Amino acid sequence: MRALLTPEPTLCFSSIQINSRNPNPSRTWTSLHFLNMDGRHRLLGLKESDTRNPSLSSTYRNSKLLKPNQTVLEAQARVCTGPTQTRPLSEEQTFKILTVRGELKDEEQVSKAQLGAFFAGMTIRANAFPEATQWSEGERCAMKKFCPLLVRALPPDVIFIADPEGSIMGLGSAVGPQFVGNGTSEMRLVGALREILAGGHLGYEEIQGVLKDVLTLKLEDGKSNGISESLLSAFLIGQRMNRETDRELKAYCLAFDELGPAPVADVRSLTHYGEPYDGNTRYFRSTLFVAAVRSCYGESSLLHG
């Protein structure tokens, strides 16, 4: 999670420039370069030996990264989605998630990021989702039985995510309401998370401030910035589940525009017909970004605008 979200200190993310290089108006050649500030090409902070084409191979992830726990990952696919797409868990499935410890043979340890994302999904569903995608009866039964154990076993940042106002677990725990985080950056993140976990939205400047604080997970001296991975994953998945507004999406797109020169677009492998932008509230079509990333792997894409 850390390596996927965070580039090395010398890697520059900025706004994307797309230049037409073909005089034929029916076909526009475009592409993206991601450059290090020292001029060397690196793909999102990964070494060339650790990159693979994800459409052709499942081994493209950095070999140094631990794999996610598959049991929790499957649950995340069900509950960490939108208000209409969520598929509530049964009591048996919820029991399985709450008891998983990575102790079974061939089972990966549950990461802090997975804990943050899973409990953020559960909290937002309880607080803000429509009745059809809120907690099922099985989820309520399982959580009621496990709540006393969870309060004792989970770290304070995860308890905050699971019960920020002390009302979900039903034990009157003061951990969530009193949790403030460690350091200025994490305190800002916690404040934003309280709004997100309640199903709310943030302003443009608020999101930009949080992102600039937390998305440099490693400082120039190699030390961690101390931000909780559980809190960060809850922040990111929580905004997606709440269907971020146009101002929130804009804040994500422009968070690092101040850092270094804009990258140059000059790879002749991305073709589209029609406008790459459409009229919906998101403004930026996600398939265009996917195609741009594919072009970095040397894969061509055809987009229908």
C-alpha positions in Angstrom: 0.0 0.0 0.0 2.7 2.4 1.0 4.8 1.9 -2.2 1.7 2.0 -4.5 0.5 5.4 -3.1 3.9 7.0 -2.6 6.5 7.8 -5.2 10.1 8.1 -4.2 11.0 11.6 -3.1 12.5 12.5 -6.5 9.5 11.4 -8.5 7.3 14.3 -9.7 3.5 13.9 -10.2 1.9 16.9 -11.8 -0.7 17.9 -14.3 -0.8 16.1 -17.7 -0.2 17.7 -21.0 -1.6 16.0 -24.1 -0.1 17.2 -27.4 -1.4 16.4 -30.9 1.4 15.4 -33.2 -0.6 14.1 -36.2 -2.0 16.4 -38.9 -4.8 13.9 -39.6 -7.8 15.3 -37.6 -9.5 11.9 -37.5 -6.7 10.4 -35.5 -4.9 12.0 -32.5 -1.7 10.5 -31.2 -1.1 11.2 -27.5 0.7 9.7 -24.6 2.3 10.3 -21.2 5.8 10.5 -19.8 6.4 10.2 -16.1 9.8 11.6 -15.4 12.1 11.7 -12.4 13.4 15.2 -11.6 16.9 13.9 -12.5 15.6 13.0 -16.0 15.6 9.3 -15.7 12.5 7.3 -16.6 10.8 5.4 -13.8 7.3 3.9 -13.7 5.5 5.3 -10.6 8.6 4.6 -8.5 9.0 1.0 -9.5 12.2 -0.5 -10.9 12.0 -1.8 -14.5 12.7 -5.3 -13.2 9.6 -5.1 -11.0 7.2 -3.9 -13.6 5.0 -6.1 -15.7 2.0 -5.5 -17.9 -1.0 -6.1 -15.6 -3.2 -7.0 -18.5 -0.9 -9.9 -19.3 0.6 -11.0 -16.0 -0.3 -11.1 -12.3 3.3 -10.7 -11.3 3.7 -7.0 -12.1 3.6 -5.8 -8.5 6.8 -5.0 -6.8 8.3 -8.2 -5.3 9.1 -6.3 -2.0 5.4 -5.6 -1.4 3.4 -8.0 0.8 0.3 -9.5 -0.8 -3.0 -8.6 0.8 -5.0 -11.1 2.8 -7.3 -12.7 0.3 -10.2 -13.3 2.8 -10.3 -9.6 3.8 -9.8 -8.5 0.2 -12.8 -10.5 -0.9 -14.9 -8.8 1.8 -13.5 -5.4 0.8 -14.8 -6.0 -2.7 -18.3 -6.5 -1.3 -18.5 -3.7 1.3 -16.1 -1.0 0.2 -18.1 0.1 -2.8 -20.9 2.6 -3.5 -24.3 3.1 -2.0 -26.0 0.9 -4.6 -23.2 -1.6 -5.4 -22.5 -2.9 -1.8 -23.3 -6.5 -1.1 -23.8 -7.0 2.6 -22.0 -9.9 4.3 -23.8 -12.9 6.0 -23.2 -13.6 9.6 -20.8 -16.5 8.7 -18.8 -14.3 6.3 -18.6 -11.5 8.9 -17.4 -14.0 11.6 -14.7 -15.2 9.2 -13.4 -11.6 8.6 -13.4 -10.7 12.3 -11.5 -13.8 13.3 -8.9 -13.8 10.5 -5.4 -13.3 11.8 -3.2 -14.5 8.9 -2.6 -17.7 10.9 -4.0 -20.2 8.4 -1.6 -22.0 6.0 -0.8 -19.9 2.9 -2.8 -17.0 4.3 -1.3 -13.5 4.3 -1.2 -11.3 7.3 -4.0 -8.6 7.4 -2.3 -5.2 6.7 -3.1 -2.0 8.6 -4.4 -0.5 5.3 -6.8 -3.4 4.9 -8.1 -2.9 8.4 -8.6 0.8 7.8 -10.4 0.3 4.5 -12.7 -2.5 5.7 -13.9 -0.7 8.9 -14.3 2.6 7.0 -16.6 0.7 4.6 -18.6 -0.7 7.5 -18.9 2.6 9.3 -20.0 4.6 6.2 -22.6 1.9 5.5 -23.9 2.1 9.0 -24.0 5.9 9.0 -25.0 7.0 5.5 -26.0 4.2 3.1 -29.6 3.5 2.1 -31.4 0.7 3.9 -30.7 -2.0 1.2 -26.9 -1.6 1.5 -26.6 -0.9 5.3 -25.6 -3.7 7.6 -27.4 -7.0 7.2 -28.9 -8.8 10.1 -26.0 -11.2 10.0 -23.4 -8.4 10.1 -25.2 -6.8 13.1 -25.2 -10.1 15.0 -21.6 -10.8 14.3 -20.4 -7.3 15.2 -22.5 -7.4 18.4 -20.8 -10.6 19.5 -17.3 -9.4 18.6 -17.4 -5.8 19.7 -16.0 -6.4 23.2 -13.1 -8.3 21.7 -12.5 -5.7 19.0 -12.3 -2.8 21.5 -9.6 -4.7 23.4 -7.7 -6.1 20.4 -7.7 -3.3 17.8 -5.3 -0.3 18.0 -6.9 3.1 18.7 -6.7 4.4 15.1 -8.7 1.4 13.9 -11.2 1.7 16.7 -11.7 5.3 15.7 -12.5 4.3 12.1 -14.8 1.5 13.3 -16.7 3.7 15.8 -15.8 7.4 15.5 -18.7 8.7 17.6 -18.9 5.8 20.1 -22.4 4.8 18.8 -21.9 1.9 16.5 -20.3 -0.8 18.7 -22.8 0.0 21.5 -20.3 -0.2 24.3 -20.0 3.4 25.1 -16.3 3.4 24.2 -14.6 6.8 24.5 -11.7 5.8 22.2 -13.4 7.0 18.9 -14.8 10.3 20.2 -11.6 11.2 22.0 -9.1 10.1 19.2 -7.2 13.0 17.7 -4.1 11.3 16.1 -0.4 12.0 16.5 1.1 15.1 15.1 -0.3 18.0 13.1 -0.7 16.1 9.8 -2.5 13.1 11.3 -4.7 15.5 13.4 -5.8 17.1 10.1 -6.5 13.7 8.6 -8.6 12.6 11.6 -10.7 15.8 11.4 -11.4 15.2 7.7 -12.1 11.5 8.4 -14.8 12.4 10.9 -16.7 14.1 8.2 -16.1 11.3 5.6 -17.1 8.5 8.0 -20.4 10.3 8.6 -21.1 10.3 4.8 -20.1 13.9 4.3 -18.0 15.8 1.8 -14.9 18.0 2.0 -13.9 21.3 0.4 -11.3 21.7 -2.3 -8.7 23.4 0.0 -9.3 20.9 2.8 -8.6 17.9 0.6 -5.5 19.5 -0.9 -4.1 20.3 2.6 -4.7 16.7 3.7 -3.1 15.2 0.6 0.0 17.3 0.7 0.4 16.3 4.3 -0.1 12.6 4.1 0.9 11.4 0.6 4.7 11.9 1.2 4.8 8.7 3.3 8.6 8.8 3.3 10.7 11.9 3.9 13.9 12.8 2.1 16.0 11.3 4.9 14.2 7.9 4.3 12.2 8.1 7.5 8.4 7.6 7.6 6.2 10.7 8.1 4.4 8.7 10.8 1.0 8.8 9.2 -1.2 5.8 10.1 -1.8 3.5 7.1 -5.2 2.6 8.5 -6.3 6.2 8.6 -4.9 7.0 5.1 -6.6 4.0 3.5 -9.9 4.9 5.3 -9.6 8.4 4.0 -9.1 7.3 0.4 -11.7 4.5 0.2 -14.2 6.6 2.2 -14.3 9.4 -0.3 -14.8 7.0 -3.1 -17.7 5.3 -1.3 -19.2 8.7 -0.7 -19.0 9.5 -4.4 -16.7 12.4 -4.3 -18.0 15.7 -5.7 -16.5 17.6 -8.6 -14.5 19.9 -6.2 -13.2 16.9 -4.4 -12.1 15.2 -7.6 -10.4 18.4 -8.8 -8.5 18.6 -5.5 -7.1 15.1 -6.1 -6.2 15.9 -9.7 -4.4 19.1 -8.8 -2.9 18.2 -5.4 0.7 18.2 -6.7 0.6 20.7 -9.5 3.0 23.0 -7.7 5.8 20.4 -7.6 8.2 20.7 -10.5 7.5 21.2 -14.3 4.6 19.5 -16.0 5.5 16.1 -17.5 5.7 16.0 -21.3 3.3 13.8 -23.3 5.0 12.3 -26.4 4.3 8.5 -26.7 2.6 7.6 -30.0 0.4 4.7 -28.6 -2.9 6.2 -27.4 -5.6 6.8 -29.9 -9.1 8.2 -29.4 -12.0 9.3 -31.5 -14.1 12.1 -30.3 -13.7 14.1 -27.1 -11.8 12.5 -24.2 -14.0 14.4 -21.8 -17.7 13.9 -21.3 -20.5 15.9 -19.7 -20.9 14.1 -16.4 -20.0 15.6 -13.1 -16.6 13.8 -12.9 -15.3 15.7 -16.0 -12.3 13.3 -16.3 -13.1 10.0 -17.9 -11.4 7.2 -16.0 -10.7 5.1 -19.1 -8.5 7.9 -20.5 -6.2 7.6 -17.4 -6.2 3.8 -17.7 -5.2 4.0 -21.3 -2.5 6.5 -20.4 -1.0 4.1 -17.9 -1.3 1.3 -20.4 0.8 3.4 -22.8 3.5 3.6 -20.2 3.6 -0.3 -20.4 3.9 0.0 -24.2 0.2 -1.1 -24.7 -2.0 0.6 -27.2 -5.7 1.5 -26.4 -8.6 2.6 -28.5 -11.1 5.0 -26.8 -14.5 5.8 -28.0 -15.4 9.4 -27.1 
